[in-house]
């Protein structure tokens, strides 16, 4: 498991030194969920290292005080990693990931990642070669050294939909309605284009709470309570929240699979004859019995 957490400032609020102390503590708490890497986004840049949060923060402090990366910022979004695939010693595999229009981090897993890639990529052929498509549209520049982790594909899907619609909320709805068929996730996603923060959970925990004009979130409720955040609540299953600086902008629920259907999907994703990019749409639009016998 991994940990995600952070803070989002509402209106014209800015982070101060007391917030920096809370974020330091929150990072240490999130470390209990993953020690392979720690990374964060403070609105200016993504910073990540293949080491546990406490060591990374100590290293930063030796160069410049950690609080200088927090004070006067309007957000601070973090991730602690317990890796499943993608060597954390290759820093490109660690979170957060930054694409053309979004920055994001993920706690969860895409089931059977290799088969997912086969279904996902239009460049698949019978020889087993997969061509990475749309790298220019996704990144704005051609990238060759891509991350080797399943989490990265979540951002790819969201960015692809963003390219099509130019609407962050619509991109999230379209991408997540697809992705929930393939895995479990708790996410934060930041739109650089629209200055919006999205939080989403599907079978992974995620909690939010407020401290005056600041929205805080974390993977476990006790972490927020320990840093004295009030009105803590869990996101409900499939809940997608999008916040602007003015407050809650949008809330919806992404349809989720029941337990039986999720198991059917897992098994189907491992069948080598599933190469059709549109199979998941049939599953979404028809009941599981139709889909089961269709394939």
Number of C-alpha atoms within 10 A of each C-alpha: 14 26 29 33 28 24 24 26 24 19 13 9 16 17 19 15 14 12 19 18 15 18 23 18 18 22 27 19 23 25 23 16 19 21 21 20 26 32 26 24 25 19 17 10 11 16 16 23 20 23 20 22 30 17 16 18 18 13 13 14 13 9 8 11 13 20 20 13 17 24 18 13 17 20 24 23 27 29 33 35 30 22 20 14 13 16 16 22 13 12 16 20 23 30 30 28 23 19 21 19 20 24 23 27 31 28 27 23 21 21 18 15 19 13 17 20 16 21 21 17 16 15 13 18 12 7 6 9 10 15 11 13 11 12 17 11 14 23 16 12 11 11 10 8 7 11 17 16 19 23 27 22 18 20 24 19 20 26 26 18 21 23 16 10 13 15 14 26 23 15 20 23 18 17 20 23 19 18 19 20 22 20 21 18 25 24 27 26 24 25 20 16 12 13 13 20 24 22 21 27 28 27 15 20 22 28 22 23 21 19 15 11 16 22 19 23 29 28 26 19 18 14 20 27 13 12 16 14 21 15 11 18 14 17 20 15 17 22 18 22 19 21 20 17 18 11 16 14 14 12 15 13 16 20 17 18 17 9 9 9 17 17 12 16 21 16 12 16 22 15 11 10 10 16 20 13 14 11 14 18 12 13 18 16 10 11 11 18 11 12 18 13 7 10 10
